[in-house]
Structures are given as structure tokens and as C-alpha cells.
């Protein structure tokens, strides 16, 4: 069985990997929280923002963000591209 601390560390590692790739999409990112961290992401040009969650799902982990975005946490580069596309669209 995996303890809560293990999940928090795994979640944090995945969010940090995503955050490292978001700047390449022209986005700013900031980790929020400690026990259940999330990633606050903002597009400086459009002002649009979202919160990204990392959660266990089936056989791995998923990134989830509004509106309706999701991508495997095994591919943080692809997730960064998708988040960049979503936040660059006009509201």
C-alpha cells in the first residue's frame, strides 16, 4: 500500500516536471500547497489561467486542468503543449 506521503511526493515530482516544461510554452507556473500540491499556470499574454492537478489513474498518473484538459503525466512535454494551446485561445 502506498502512503499519503508517497502520493504527495509522486504528485509533486510530476507537477515539477510539468512546470519545467511550461516556460517553453511562454507560460508561468507556481506550485501551491504542500500535502496535495497543485500547479497554478498563467499565460502572460492572454491573462488566462488554470490549475493543474496530478492524480493517479488506472495504471499511471494523469494531469487534469480546466476546461476539460487531460494528458498522461508520463508525457509532461505534451501536457505543456496542450495547456499552452488552451490558455492562448481568446476567452
Secondary structure as UniProt FT lines:
FT   HELIX           4..22
FT   HELIX           23..25
FT   STRAND          27..32
FT   TURN            35..36
FT   STRAND          38..43
FT   TURN            44..46
FT   STRAND          49..57
FT   TURN            58..59
FT   STRAND          60..65
FT   TURN            66..68
FT   STRAND          69..72
FT   TURN            73..74
FT   HELIX           76..88
//
